[in-house]
Amino acid sequence: MNDTKILIILSGYSKSGVGEQFLAAMLRNHSTSSIWRFSPIVVSQSNDSGIHPYPVETHLVPYSKYPGLSMMAFRKFRRTNLSYAVKRIKATVAEHKIDTVWVFMNSWYTIQIAAELADTRIPYVTHVWDSPEYLAKKSYFPSFVKKKLMSDFSKAMKGAARAVTVSKAMTEIYLREYGVSSIPMVFCPPKSSWRKFLPKSNDRPIEVIFAGSLYAYAQWNSFLDAVEWNNKNDQKRTINVTCVGNVSRWAKKRKWVNYLPLQPIDKAATMVNNADVAYLPYWMDRSHAHFVKTAFPGKMSFYIASGTPVLFHGPVDSTPTEFINSNKIGQTCHSNLKEEIIQKIEAIFAPDFISSFKINQERTLAEVFHPDRCVEIFNKTLEQVKK
């Protein structure tokens, strides 16, 4: 068991969520007595010592999801919260003789904290899930705020001892742009959520499921249009759709879709396993081009662990397209045309694809999504920081 003393910096603090599951997988074989955590939070809450087996300090920070107000929150954080956060982190490092600070760059708060650490002698690792361009876009930052955030991100990456990314493409880009070496680490679902592939009969409706938070509403709407067209025009098989999770306010709800709230991961895995197709949409517009080239969706990991073929509906030039084509665990659709979407759904039921999916799923779980991969990459990165 690794006993390197580490301080984790991660925005948010909860009992569940993909971020917490990701962190738990990574720290699985690390001594809990050698872990500390500092978390900026946007909703006031009391520290529940029972949530995690290591001490956590939270700090309430300003936040808004609305244009204009988000910029004001950004300015207020820099003016009133940033110096306090860095002061507390330095105090924790000194008090507990921390060896490495591990910063998840999952918010504009932690990006700025990491940039401040670049001015110290504290060794730190930057762990990137989403690109800063995406975080700025999601926060509706004006160009001058985005410019400042990108400057902080650059400073943080250049000052890092090592980095961890979420895709091979991101690793290559960040080495080229910031000169920092990194290893890709994808979300590895807990083994309790793993399910074996269950072949289904072809004499019933096709069951398609989406699970998680839905943001690519344009692709989702086109997908639902295609399903409606299929079901109204007496195609080979009718299609049923279930949506488990959060839906974008821009995605108009259809009466015939089965909408369900977010579920615990094991229950959601069983629901996905019972479906024929797991739907994964990504943006196709130019404004998201950089994001889709570098990000790796946690839904991909979850769907494959749940034992269901993936229908990726998004651009050609993207990490999901490359991953599916390499591992043969789904189909990719790069069009919003009804006929092409339905053709890709039907391709999942081709005998050659079905006969190989079980083997491909098991191999992908063992080689890419096994929780041991997170531990290996985590330990290897800590060792490289020491050199």
C-alpha positions as CSV (number, residue, x, y, z in Angstrom):
1,M,0.0,0.0,0.0
2,N,1.4,3.4,-1.0
3,D,1.9,5.8,1.9
4,T,3.2,8.9,0.0
5,K,1.6,11.9,1.7
6,I,-0.7,13.6,-0.7
7,L,-3.1,16.5,-0.6
8,I,-6.0,16.3,-3.0
9,I,-7.5,19.5,-4.4
10,L,-10.9,18.8,-6.0
11,S,-13.9,21.0,-6.4
12,G,-17.1,19.6,-4.9
13,Y,-17.7,17.3,-2.0
14,S,-20.3,14.6,-2.0
15,K,-21.0,10.9,-1.3
16,S,-21.5,10.0,-5.0
17,G,-21.0,11.4,-8.5
18,V,-18.5,10.4,-11.2
19,G,-15.8,12.6,-9.8
20,E,-16.0,11.0,-6.4
21,Q,-16.1,7.5,-8.0
22,F,-13.1,8.4,-10.1
23,L,-11.2,9.6,-7.0
24,A,-12.1,6.5,-5.0
25,A,-10.8,4.2,-7.7
26,M,-7.5,6.1,-7.9
27,L,-7.0,6.1,-4.2
28,R,-8.1,2.5,-3.6
29,N,-4.7,1.2,-2.6
30,H,-3.4,4.3,-0.9
31,S,-3.1,4.5,2.8
32,T,-6.0,6.7,4.1
33,S,-3.7,8.0,6.9
34,S,-1.6,9.6,4.1
35,I,-4.4,11.5,2.4
36,W,-5.7,15.0,3.0
37,R,-8.2,17.0,0.9
38,F,-9.1,20.6,0.2
39,S,-12.4,21.2,-1.7
40,P,-13.9,24.5,-3.0
41,I,-17.7,24.1,-2.7
42,V,-20.5,26.2,-4.1
43,V,-23.3,25.1,-1.7
44,S,-22.8,25.5,2.1
45,Q,-22.6,22.2,3.9
46,S,-21.1,20.7,7.1
47,N,-18.1,18.5,7.0
48,D,-19.4,14.9,7.4
49,S,-16.4,12.9,8.6
50,G,-18.2,9.7,7.6
51,I,-18.3,10.5,3.8
52,H,-14.6,9.8,3.2
53,P,-12.0,7.9,5.3
54,Y,-9.6,10.9,5.3
55,P,-9.8,14.5,6.5
56,V,-11.5,17.0,4.2
57,E,-11.5,20.8,4.5
58,T,-14.1,22.6,2.4
59,H,-14.3,26.3,1.5
60,L,-17.4,28.0,0.2
61,V,-16.8,30.0,-3.0
62,P,-18.9,32.3,-5.1
63,Y,-20.8,30.8,-8.0
64,S,-23.4,31.5,-10.7
65,K,-24.4,29.6,-13.8
66,Y,-25.8,32.7,-15.5
67,P,-23.9,35.0,-18.0
68,G,-22.6,38.1,-16.4
69,L,-23.1,36.8,-12.8
70,S,-20.6,34.1,-13.5
71,M,-18.0,36.7,-14.4
72,M,-18.7,38.5,-11.2
73,A,-18.2,35.3,-9.2
74,F,-14.9,34.8,-11.0
75,R,-13.7,38.3,-9.9
76,K,-15.0,37.8,-6.4
77,F,-13.2,34.5,-6.0
78,R,-9.9,36.1,-7.1
79,R,-10.4,39.1,-4.8
80,T,-11.6,37.4,-1.6
81,N,-11.1,33.6,-1.8
82,L,-8.0,32.6,-3.7
83,S,-5.4,33.9,-1.3
84,Y,-7.2,32.2,1.6
85,A,-7.4,28.9,-0.2
86,V,-3.7,29.0,-1.1
87,K,-2.9,29.9,2.5
88,R,-4.8,26.9,3.9
89,I,-3.2,24.6,1.4
90,K,0.3,25.8,2.3
91,A,-0.5,25.3,6.0
92,T,-1.7,21.7,5.4
93,V,1.4,21.0,3.3
94,A,3.7,22.3,6.1
95,E,1.8,20.7,9.0
96,H,1.6,17.2,7.6
97,K,4.8,17.3,5.5
98,I,2.9,16.6,2.3
99,D,5.0,15.0,-0.5
100,T,2.8,15.9,-3.4
101,V,-0.3,18.0,-4.1
102,W,-2.7,16.4,-6.6
103,V,-4.9,19.1,-8.3
104,F,-7.9,18.1,-10.2
105,M,-8.4,20.9,-12.7
106,N,-12.2,20.3,-12.7
107,S,-13.2,23.9,-12.1
108,W,-11.9,27.4,-12.7
109,Y,-11.4,27.6,-8.9
110,T,-8.8,24.8,-8.9
111,I,-7.1,26.0,-12.0
112,Q,-6.4,29.3,-10.3
113,I,-5.2,27.6,-7.2
114,A,-2.8,25.5,-9.2
115,A,-1.5,28.6,-10.9
116,E,-0.7,30.0,-7.5
117,L,1.2,26.8,-6.6
118,A,3.4,27.4,-9.6
119,D,5.0,30.3,-7.6
120,T,5.9,28.0,-4.7
121,R,8.3,25.1,-4.3
122,I,5.5,22.6,-3.6
123,P,5.5,19.7,-6.1
124,Y,2.1,19.2,-7.6
125,V,0.4,17.2,-10.3
126,T,-2.3,18.6,-12.5
127,H,-5.1,16.2,-13.4
128,V,-7.3,17.4,-16.3
129,W,-10.8,15.9,-17.1
130,D,-12.3,18.8,-19.2
131,S,-10.4,21.3,-21.2
132,P,-10.3,24.9,-19.8
133,E,-11.9,26.1,-23.0
134,Y,-14.9,23.9,-22.2
135,L,-15.1,25.1,-18.6
136,A,-15.0,28.8,-19.8
137,K,-17.7,28.1,-22.4
138,K,-19.9,26.3,-19.8
139,S,-19.5,29.2,-17.4
140,Y,-20.5,31.8,-20.1
141,F,-17.3,33.8,-19.5
142,P,-16.6,36.7,-21.8
143,S,-13.4,36.7,-23.8
144,F,-11.3,38.6,-21.4
145,V,-12.2,36.3,-18.5
146,K,-11.5,33.3,-20.7
147,K,-8.2,34.8,-21.6
148,K,-7.2,35.1,-17.9
149,L,-8.4,31.5,-17.2
150,M,-6.3,30.2,-20.1
151,S,-3.3,32.1,-18.8
152,D,-3.7,30.6,-15.4
153,F,-4.1,27.1,-16.9
154,S,-0.9,27.6,-18.9
155,K,1.0,28.7,-15.8
156,A,-0.3,25.8,-13.8
157,M,0.5,23.2,-16.5
158,K,4.0,24.6,-17.1
159,G,4.8,24.6,-13.3
160,A,3.5,21.0,-12.7
161,A,5.9,18.2,-11.9
162,R,3.7,15.8,-13.9
163,A,0.2,15.7,-15.3
164,V,-2.6,13.3,-15.9
165,T,-5.1,13.7,-18.7
166,V,-8.2,11.9,-19.9
167,S,-7.1,11.0,-23.4
168,K,-4.1,10.3,-25.6
169,A,-4.9,13.3,-27.7
170,M,-4.9,15.6,-24.7
171,T,-1.6,14.1,-23.5
172,E,0.0,14.9,-26.9
173,I,-1.5,18.4,-27.1
174,Y,-0.4,19.4,-23.6
175,L,3.1,18.1,-24.1
176,R,3.4,20.2,-27.2
177,E,1.8,23.3,-25.7
178,Y,3.1,23.3,-22.1
179,G,6.0,20.9,-22.1
180,V,4.5,18.7,-19.3
181,S,4.6,15.0,-19.5
182,S,1.4,13.1,-18.7
183,I,-0.4,9.8,-18.8
184,P,-4.1,9.3,-19.8
185,M,-6.4,8.0,-17.1
186,V,-10.0,7.3,-18.0
187,F,-12.9,6.8,-15.6
188,C,-12.9,3.1,-14.4
189,P,-16.3,2.1,-13.0
190,P,-16.3,0.1,-9.8
191,K,-16.5,-3.7,-10.4
192,S,-19.9,-3.8,-8.6
193,S,-21.3,-2.0,-11.7
194,W,-19.8,-4.5,-14.2
195,R,-22.3,-6.6,-16.2
196,K,-21.9,-9.3,-18.7
197,F,-23.3,-8.8,-22.2
198,L,-26.8,-10.3,-22.5
199,P,-27.8,-11.2,-26.1
200,K,-31.4,-10.2,-26.7
201,S,-34.0,-11.7,-29.1
202,N,-34.8,-9.9,-32.3
203,D,-38.6,-10.3,-32.2
204,R,-39.3,-7.4,-29.9
205,P,-38.8,-3.6,-29.9
206,I,-35.3,-2.2,-29.8
207,E,-34.5,-0.7,-26.4
208,V,-32.2,2.3,-26.4
209,I,-31.1,4.0,-23.2
210,F,-29.3,7.2,-22.3
211,A,-27.9,7.5,-18.8
212,G,-26.3,10.6,-17.2
213,S,-26.4,14.3,-17.9
214,L,-27.5,15.4,-21.3
215,Y,-25.9,18.5,-22.9
216,A,-25.6,17.8,-26.7
217,Y,-29.3,18.5,-27.2
218,A,-29.1,19.1,-30.9
219,Q,-27.9,15.5,-31.5
220,W,-30.4,14.2,-29.0
221,N,-33.3,16.0,-30.7
222,S,-32.2,14.7,-34.1
223,F,-31.9,11.2,-32.7
224,L,-35.5,11.4,-31.3
225,D,-36.7,12.7,-34.6
226,A,-35.1,9.6,-36.3
227,V,-36.8,7.3,-33.8
228,E,-40.2,8.9,-34.4
229,W,-39.7,8.6,-38.2
230,N,-38.7,4.9,-37.8
231,N,-41.7,4.1,-35.6
232,K,-44.2,5.9,-37.8
233,N,-43.0,4.4,-41.1
234,D,-43.2,0.7,-40.2
235,Q,-39.5,0.0,-40.3
236,K,-38.1,-3.4,-39.4
237,R,-38.5,-2.9,-35.6
238,T,-39.9,-0.2,-33.4
239,I,-37.6,1.6,-31.0
240,N,-38.2,2.5,-27.4
241,V,-36.1,5.2,-25.7
242,T,-35.4,5.6,-22.0
243,C,-33.6,8.6,-20.6
244,V,-32.1,8.2,-17.1
245,G,-30.7,11.5,-15.7
246,N,-30.6,15.2,-16.3
247,V,-31.9,16.6,-19.6
248,S,-30.8,20.0,-21.0
249,R,-33.5,22.7,-20.9
250,W,-33.0,23.0,-24.6
251,A,-34.0,19.4,-25.3
252,K,-37.8,19.4,-25.7
253,K,-39.3,16.4,-23.9
254,R,-41.3,13.9,-25.9
255,K,-44.3,12.2,-24.4
256,W,-43.3,8.7,-25.7
257,V,-39.8,8.8,-24.1
258,N,-39.5,7.2,-20.7
259,Y,-37.8,9.8,-18.5
260,L,-36.3,8.7,-15.2
261,P,-34.2,10.5,-12.5
262,L,-30.6,9.7,-11.9
263,Q,-30.1,6.4,-10.3
264,P,-27.4,4.8,-8.0
265,I,-24.6,3.5,-10.2
266,D,-25.3,-0.2,-9.7
267,K,-29.0,0.2,-10.4
268,A,-28.3,2.3,-13.5
269,A,-25.8,-0.3,-14.7
270,T,-28.5,-3.0,-14.5
271,M,-30.9,-0.7,-16.5
272,V,-28.2,-0.1,-19.2
273,N,-27.4,-3.9,-19.3
274,N,-31.1,-4.7,-20.0
275,A,-31.1,-2.3,-23.0
276,D,-29.9,-3.2,-26.5
277,V,-28.2,0.1,-27.3
278,A,-26.5,2.7,-25.0
279,Y,-26.8,6.2,-26.6
280,L,-23.9,8.7,-26.4
281,P,-24.3,12.1,-28.1
282,Y,-21.5,14.7,-28.6
283,W,-21.6,18.2,-30.0
284,M,-20.9,18.5,-33.8
285,D,-20.6,22.3,-33.9
286,R,-17.3,24.1,-34.4
287,S,-17.4,25.8,-31.0
288,H,-16.9,22.4,-29.3
289,A,-14.3,21.0,-31.8
290,H,-11.4,21.3,-29.3
291,F,-13.4,19.7,-26.5
292,V,-14.5,16.6,-28.5
293,K,-10.9,16.0,-29.8
294,T,-9.5,15.8,-26.2
295,A,-12.3,14.7,-23.8
296,F,-13.2,11.2,-23.0
297,P,-16.8,10.7,-21.7
298,G,-17.3,8.8,-18.5
299,K,-20.5,7.5,-20.1
300,M,-18.3,5.4,-22.5
301,S,-16.6,3.7,-19.6
302,F,-20.0,3.2,-17.8
303,Y,-21.8,1.8,-20.8
304,I,-19.1,-0.7,-21.7
305,A,-18.8,-1.8,-18.1
306,S,-22.6,-2.3,-18.1
307,G,-22.3,-4.7,-21.0
308,T,-24.2,-2.8,-23.7
309,P,-23.0,-1.7,-27.2
310,V,-22.6,2.0,-27.6
311,L,-24.1,4.2,-30.3
312,F,-21.9,7.3,-30.5
313,H,-23.6,10.2,-32.2
314,G,-21.1,12.9,-32.8
315,P,-18.2,14.1,-35.0
316,V,-15.6,12.0,-36.8
317,D,-12.7,13.9,-35.3
318,S,-13.3,13.0,-31.7
319,T,-11.9,10.7,-29.0
320,P,-15.1,8.5,-28.8
321,T,-14.9,7.8,-32.6
322,E,-11.3,6.8,-32.3
323,F,-11.9,4.6,-29.3
324,I,-14.9,2.8,-30.7
325,N,-13.2,2.2,-34.0
326,S,-10.2,0.8,-32.3
327,N,-12.0,-1.4,-29.8
328,K,-15.1,-2.4,-31.7
329,I,-17.5,-1.9,-28.9
330,G,-20.1,0.1,-30.7
331,Q,-21.1,2.0,-33.8
332,T,-20.5,5.7,-34.7
333,C,-22.9,8.0,-36.4
334,H,-21.7,11.3,-37.7
335,S,-24.9,12.5,-39.3
336,N,-28.2,14.0,-38.1
337,L,-30.1,12.4,-41.0
338,K,-32.9,10.1,-39.9
339,E,-32.0,7.3,-42.3
340,E,-28.3,7.2,-41.3
341,I,-29.1,7.2,-37.5
342,I,-31.5,4.3,-37.9
343,Q,-28.9,2.4,-40.1
344,K,-26.3,2.8,-37.4
345,I,-28.8,1.4,-34.8
346,E,-29.5,-1.6,-37.0
347,A,-25.7,-2.1,-37.5
348,I,-25.4,-3.0,-33.8
349,F,-27.6,-6.1,-34.5
350,A,-25.4,-7.4,-37.3
351,P,-24.4,-11.0,-36.5
352,D,-20.7,-10.3,-36.9
353,F,-20.8,-7.4,-34.5
354,I,-22.9,-9.2,-31.9
355,S,-20.7,-12.3,-32.0
356,S,-17.6,-10.3,-31.3
357,F,-18.9,-7.8,-28.8
358,K,-18.7,-10.0,-25.8
359,I,-15.0,-10.7,-26.4
360,N,-14.3,-7.0,-27.2
361,Q,-16.1,-5.9,-24.1
362,E,-14.2,-8.2,-21.8
363,R,-10.9,-7.2,-23.4
364,T,-11.6,-3.5,-23.1
365,L,-12.6,-3.8,-19.5
366,A,-9.4,-5.7,-18.7
367,E,-7.1,-3.4,-20.6
368,V,-8.6,0.0,-20.3
369,F,-11.5,0.3,-17.7
370,H,-10.2,-2.0,-15.0
371,P,-10.0,-0.1,-11.6
372,D,-6.4,-1.4,-11.3
373,R,-5.4,0.9,-14.3
374,C,-6.3,4.0,-12.2
375,V,-4.2,2.7,-9.3
376,E,-1.2,1.9,-11.6
377,I,-1.2,5.3,-13.3
378,F,-1.6,7.1,-10.0
379,N,1.3,5.3,-8.4
380,K,3.5,5.6,-11.5
381,T,2.8,9.4,-11.6
382,L,3.7,9.8,-7.9
383,E,7.0,7.9,-8.5
384,Q,7.8,10.1,-11.4
385,V,7.2,13.3,-9.3
386,K,9.9,12.0,-6.9
387,K,12.6,11.7,-9.6
